[in-house]
Amino acid sequence: MIPSAKLTSAWLLTVSAFLTGPAIAAQSASLHEDNGVSRVQFLRSTSLPAHEREREKNVTENGLITVASEFSVAETINRLTTIVEAAGFTVFARIDHAANAAPVGMELRPTQLLMFGNPKGGTLLMQDQQTIGLDLPLRVLAWEDASGHVWISYDDPVWIANRHGLGSRSDATVTAMATGLTALVSKAAVAR
């Protein structure tokens, strides 16, 4: 096996084990378009997990994926932090953009960014094309719109890989990142 295949298998096993269990229901999702932004609302069901069916439908032309969260911005990022750490990822930073706007006399609705990843996986991708380091570690933004709804947005790893021209040796790692990131975000967005 090539190194990326080993990482992919281990990563998928970790995420799968973390997401399965008797209390976790599979999900379905509905896609909503609003001002050119694709958003997904996850709904409980007994079908296959939404992240396996819906990811491709949710990617905008510029690679942005946006899903609805049932929680406040702070709680969404708290949940995501707990989930990614439990899955074995490193949290590199949490940035509260609204809190950072206040000292300069500006208001911003709740907006927080979480940066996390796996240095082994990221290094494999940077060995293919170092410029992907501009988009790593992964970043997930939770934000509140003018109506008080909370959304989670992130760049699709497949789109990122295409942006940087990653070769076929990175395909398995990128696919695992895309599947895993969608699963982690959906788990943070919906109460189970």
Secondary structure, DSSP 4 states (H G I P E B T S, - for coil): --HHHHHHHHHHHHHHHHH-STTPPPEEEEEEEETTEEEEEEEE-SSS-HHHHHHHHH--TTSEEEEEESS-HHHHHHHHHHHHHHTTPEEEEEEEHHHHHGGGT----SEEEEEEE-HHHHHHHHHH-GGGGGG-SEEEEEEE-TTS-EEEEEE-HHHHHHHHT--GGGHHHHHHHHHHHHHHHHHHHS--
